[in-house]
Amino acid sequence: MTKEIINQIKRNLSGNPDLDRDYLVSQLDYYKNHESAYEIIKEISGLIWQSLDFYHEENNEESKKTNVSRILDEVIPLIENRDKKTALEKLDNFMSHFGDKYENEEIHKESDFKSNRSITEIQYMRYELNKLSRSPKSYNLNQKKSNRVNWRKDVKINKMNKANDEEISVQKEYHSFLNPLEEILFYQYIGLEKELAYIPFNEPLFDLYYIYGTLLLENDDFAKAEEYLLKALRINPVSSKTILSLADIYKSKTRTYNRFFLYNVDALKFAYKNEDIARAYRNFGFFYVEENQLDIAAVFYDFSLNFDFNRQAFRELEYLKSRGINTEIDRKDAENIIESKKIQVGVNPFILDTLRIICADLENRKYYRGALYFYRILYDLTKDNHILGKINSIQNRI
């Protein structure tokens, strides 16, 4: 059984390290409770790093192991084996002497721990700042295809952008995205203040900061967790998982829930995984419990179940039911209530439209494994039988 599972996972690999890594990480989560979890996770972990090694073998200059990739090689297996204490100790030691030569200017780093501004005020300020800072050049999907949809060209970009002391200046803005969808979201909703430069593949700084930040959060070191999660967010400002981790900080350690609310709005806007969408809706449920609007909280907890059957949501609904709240809510009524709160209903339509464009483009170019990766994301979000037919058709061609 275990061998069959591993063989099936191997058959689904695309050969592209960025795509394969995301897929393999999703499989780690999928099989974590399997009866043969230890063996499966061990095999998948090996595949993750084989994928990186394959990429490095193809590109000799970029294949040199960096201190960042080495520490992650040590830490990730510890986390997978649930030895988070040792992982945190190793990262504490590493970060005590680590210098990030790609770090962006520390904008928006202020903590909201002492803020008592209203949600409306913060939203308005953020909107005005975004208007002023947005790049005047609008994002053109066709323009970006040449260097981000055809990922094999990434290494050329990385070589061009590989920074030395003279190249790193205030004129460049360093980012890293998991896939083209994230980069398109970045251009659509955030934009550039400076010239975009990509962090080299063998400097996985986003992973370093995100992993360290989440370990600190689990250890209740909220101030330090905020610092490093914000570093991760500056590298990838549309990472919904990072935004949701920051929301967890502001859920726990602030006098008001202003920033908690706003981060969930952002996470929902950028999320393209069901578990992240559901998590944001559960957070809104928590918010309205704290606001003593229990009937509204029930709507959000119930609506979250459309995306993820999470035990916490069921427990909260049982609690609300014990308080005499109706927890059986019609889908259309729920959507109307969510809209009335000025909160996004379901998946961001821009994400769905963009996924369809990317899928069609990759399929037309006969990049079938890449197309399959994005069609699977689209199907998970829509459960559209037409998309399922596309997936089956492409699998038969590979």
DRENNUKE-10984 format. One record per residue (C-alpha): residue in one letter; x, y, z. Coordinates in steps of 0.1 Angstrom, whole numbers, padded with zeros to 4 digits, always signed. Layout:
AXYZ/...
END
This chain:
M+0000+0000+0000/T+0028+0025+0010/K+0047+0017-0022/E+0016+0023-0043/I+0010+0057-0026/I+0046+0068-0032/N+0045+0057-0068/Q+0013+0076-0074/I+0029+0107-0059/K+0060+0103-0081/R+0038+0100-0112/N+0022+0134-0104/L+0055+0153-0102/S+0060+0179-0129/G+0097+0182-0130/N+0094+0219-0119/P+0108+0223-0084/D+0085+0252-0074/L+0054+0233-0084/D+0066+0199-0071/R+0076+0213-0038/D+0041+0228-0032/Y+0025+0195-0043/L+0047+0174-0021/V+0041+0196+0009/S+0004+0192+0004/Q+0009+0155+0004/L+0027+0157+0037/D-0004+0172+0052/Y-0027+0148+0034/Y-0010+0117+0047/K-0001+0129+0082/N-0027+0107+0098/H-0023+0077+0076/E-0015+0044+0093/S+0018+0044+0074/A+0024+0081+0080/Y+0060+0077+0091/E+0072+0058+0060/I+0052+0080+0036/I+0063+0113+0051/K+0099+0101+0051/E+0097+0092+0014/I+0079+0125+0005/S+0106+0145+0025/G+0132+0128+0004/L+0114+0137-0028/I+0112+0174-0018/W+0149+0177-0014/Q+0156+0155-0045/S+0135+0180-0064/L+0157+0208-0051/D+0189+0189-0059/F+0176+0182-0095/Y+0171+0219-0100/H+0205+0226-0086/E+0222+0201-0108/E+0208+0217-0139/N+0220+0252-0129/N+0256+0249-0115/E+0260+0285-0104/E+0227+0285-0086/S+0232+0250-0072/K+0256+0261-0045/K+0241+0253-0011/T+0236+0285+0010/N+0235+0288+0047/V+0198+0293+0045/S+0191+0261+0026/R+0215+0242+0048/I+0197+0252+0080/L+0163+0244+0065/D+0177+0210+0055/E+0183+0204+0092/V+0151+0220+0106/I+0124+0207+0083/P+0129+0170+0091/L+0129+0179+0129/I+0095+0197+0124/E+0081+0167+0104/N+0092+0144+0133/R+0075+0168+0157/D+0107+0179+0174/K+0098+0215+0172/K+0118+0224+0204/T+0151+0214+0187/A+0141+0230+0155/L+0135+0263+0173/E+0168+0261+0192/K+0187+0256+0159/L+0169+0285+0143/D+0175+0307+0173/N+0212+0301+0170/F+0212+0306+0133/M+0193+0338+0133/S+0215+0353+0160/H+0242+0358+0135/F+0223+0358+0102/G+0224+0388+0079/D+0199+0392+0051/K+0214+0410+0021/Y+0181+0409+0002/E+0159+0424+0029/N+0134+0451+0018/E+0130+0483+0037/E+0110+0476+0068/I+0078+0493+0058/H+0045+0486+0077/K+0065+0470+0105/E+0047+0489+0133/S+0029+0467+0158/D-0008+0472+0165/F-0006+0459+0200/K-0014+0494+0214/S-0037+0506+0187/N-0073+0516+0194/R-0081+0529+0159/S-0114+0519+0144/I-0115+0493+0116/T-0130+0520+0092/E-0101+0544+0099/I-0074+0518+0093/Q-0091+0505+0061/Y-0092+0541+0048/M-0055+0548+0057/R-0044+0515+0041/Y-0064+0523+0009/E-0048+0558+0006/L-0013+0544+0012/N-0019+0517-0015/K-0031+0543-0040/L+0000+0564-0035/S+0025+0535-0035/R+0010+0515-0064/S+0032+0513-0094/P+0020+0535-0123/K+0027+0507-0148/S-0004+0484-0148/Y+0003+0447-0147/N+0001+0430-0181/L-0005+0392-0179/N+0010+0386-0214/Q+0040+0407-0205/K+0048+0385-0175/K+0043+0352-0192/S+0078+0351-0207/N+0095+0351-0174/R+0071+0336-0149/V+0047+0312-0167/N+0076+0295-0184/W+0094+0288-0151/R+0125+0272-0167/K+0136+0308-0176/D+0136+0318-0139/V+0172+0308-0135/K+0182+0334-0161/I+0163+0361-0143/N+0179+0350-0110/K+0213+0352-0125/M+0206+0387-0139/N+0193+0397-0105/K+0218+0379-0084/A+0229+0407-0061/N+0263+0419-0050/D+0269+0447-0026/E+0268+0473-0054/E+0235+0460-0069/I+0216+0459-0037/S+0202+0494-0032/V+0170+0512-0024/Q+0161+0511-0060/K+0153+0474-0059/E+0125+0455-0042/Y+0132+0418-0035/H+0104+0392-0037/S+0098+0355-0041/F+0065+0339-0051/L+0055+0303-0051/N+0039+0304-0085/P+0027+0328-0112/L-0008+0332-0096/E+0008+0347-0065/E+0029+0371-0086/I-0002+0382-0106/L-0021+0388-0073/F+0009+0409-0061/Y+0007+0431-0092/Q-0031+0433-0091/Y-0035+0443-0055/I-0002+0457-0042/G+0022+0467-0070/L+0058+0479-0069/E+0074+0509-0054/K+0107+0501-0069/E+0122+0478-0095/L+0113+0441-0089/A+0142+0417-0083/Y+0138+0380-0075/I+0155+0364-0046/P+0176+0335-0059/F+0160+0301-0057/N+0187+0287-0034/E+0181+0315-0009/P+0147+0303+0005/L+0143+0333+0028/F+0106+0333+0028/D+0106+0297+0041/L+0132+0306+0067/Y+0112+0335+0081/Y+0078+0318+0079/I+0090+0287+0096/Y+0109+0306+0123/G+0079+0329+0128/T+0054+0301+0132/L+0077+0282+0157/L+0080+0314+0177/L+0042+0319+0176/E+0037+0283+0189/N+0061+0291+0217/D+0041+0322+0226/D+0069+0346+0217/F+0044+0370+0201/A+0066+0401+0195/K+0094+0381+0179/A+0070+0360+0159/E+0054+0392+0145/E+0089+0405+0135/Y+0098+0374+0115/L+0063+0368+0100/L+0064+0404+0088/K+0098+0397+0072/A+0082+0368+0054/L+0052+0389+0043/R+0075+0416+0028/I+0090+0389+0006/N+0056+0375-0004/P+0029+0400+0005/V+0001+0378-0009/S+0009+0347+0012/S-0024+0340+0029/K-0008+0315+0053/T+0016+0342+0066/I-0012+0367+0069/L-0033+0342+0089/S-0004+0334+0112/L-0001+0372+0119/A-0038+0373+0125/D-0033+0346+0152/I-0009+0370+0170/Y-0034+0399+0169/K-0061+0375+0180/S-0041+0366+0212/K-0023+0397+0222/T-0041+0429+0213/R-0065+0451+0232/T-0087+0455+0201/Y-0093+0432+0171/N-0088+0459+0145/R-0057+0444+0129/F-0070+0409+0134/F-0100+0417+0114/L-0081+0435+0086/Y-0055+0407+0082/N-0084+0382+0077/V-0098+0404+0050/D-0065+0404+0032/A-0060+0366+0037/L-0094+0359+0022/K-0086+0381-0008/F-0054+0362-0016/A-0063+0327-0005/Y-0065+0300-0032/K-0065+0270-0009/N-0097+0258+0008/E-0081+0254+0042/D-0070+0291+0042/I-0104+0303+0031/A-0121+0283+0058/R-0096+0295+0084/A-0103+0331+0076/Y-0141+0325+0079/R-0136+0308+0113/N-0116+0338+0124/F-0145+0361+0115/G-0167+0337+0135/F-0144+0343+0165/F-0145+0381+0159/Y-0183+0382+0160/V-0184+0360+0191/E-0162+0386+0208/E-0185+0413+0195/N-0214+0394+0211/Q-0231+0390+0177/L-0236+0353+0181/D-0261+0349+0153/I-0236+0364+0129/A-0208+0343+0143/A-0228+0312+0135/V-0231+0323+0099/F-0193+0325+0095/Y-0186+0292+0113/D-0212+0274+0093/F-0201+0290+0060/S-0165+0279+0067/L-0176+0243+0064/N-0182+0247+0027/F-0144+0248+0024/D-0130+0227+0052/F-0147+0202+0076/N-0128+0215+0106/R-0135+0202+0141/Q-0131+0236+0157/A-0159+0250+0135/F-0182+0221+0146/R-0173+0227+0183/E-0180+0264+0180/L-0214+0257+0163/E-0223+0233+0191/Y-0215+0260+0216/L-0236+0286+0198/K-0264+0261+0195/S-0263+0256+0233/R-0268+0293+0236/G-0300+0291+0216/I-0286+0303+0183/N-0298+0289+0150/T-0269+0272+0134/E-0287+0258+0103/I-0284+0286+0079/D-0295+0287+0042/R-0266+0292+0018/K-0281+0322+0001/D-0291+0339+0034/A-0255+0333+0047/E-0241+0349+0016/N-0263+0380+0020/I-0253+0384+0057/I-0216+0381+0048/E-0220+0407+0020/S-0238+0430+0045/K-0206+0429+0066/K-0185+0440+0036/I-0166+0407+0037/Q-0158+0387+0006/V-0181+0357-0002/G-0162+0326-0012/V-0132+0326-0034/N-0120+0359-0048/P-0134+0359-0084/F-0101+0374-0097/I-0083+0343-0085/L-0107+0320-0104/D-0105+0341-0136/T-0067+0342-0134/L-0065+0304-0128/R-0086+0298-0159/I-0062+0320-0179/I-0031+0303-0166/C-0045+0268-0171/A-0056+0275-0207/D-0023+0292-0215/L-0002+0263-0201/E-0024+0237-0218/N-0021+0255-0252/R+0017+0257-0248/K+0016+0219-0241/Y+0031+0225-0206/Y+0008+0197-0194/R+0023+0191-0159/G+0021+0228-0151/A-0014+0230-0164/L-0024+0200-0143/Y-0010+0217-0112/F-0032+0247-0117/Y-0063+0228-0129/R-0061+0209-0096/I-0061+0241-0077/L-0090+0254-0098/Y-0110+0221-0093/D-0104+0222-0055/L-0119+0257-0054/T-0149+0250-0078/K-0156+0213-0078/D-0165+0219-0115/N-0169+0186-0134/H-0157+0203-0166/I-0124+0211-0148/L-0123+0175-0136/G-0126+0163-0172/K-0097+0186-0181/I-0076+0170-0154/N-0084+0135-0165/S-0077+0144-0201/I-0043+0159-0194/Q-0034+0129-0171/N-0040+0106-0201/R-0016+0127-0223/I+0013+0126-0198/
END
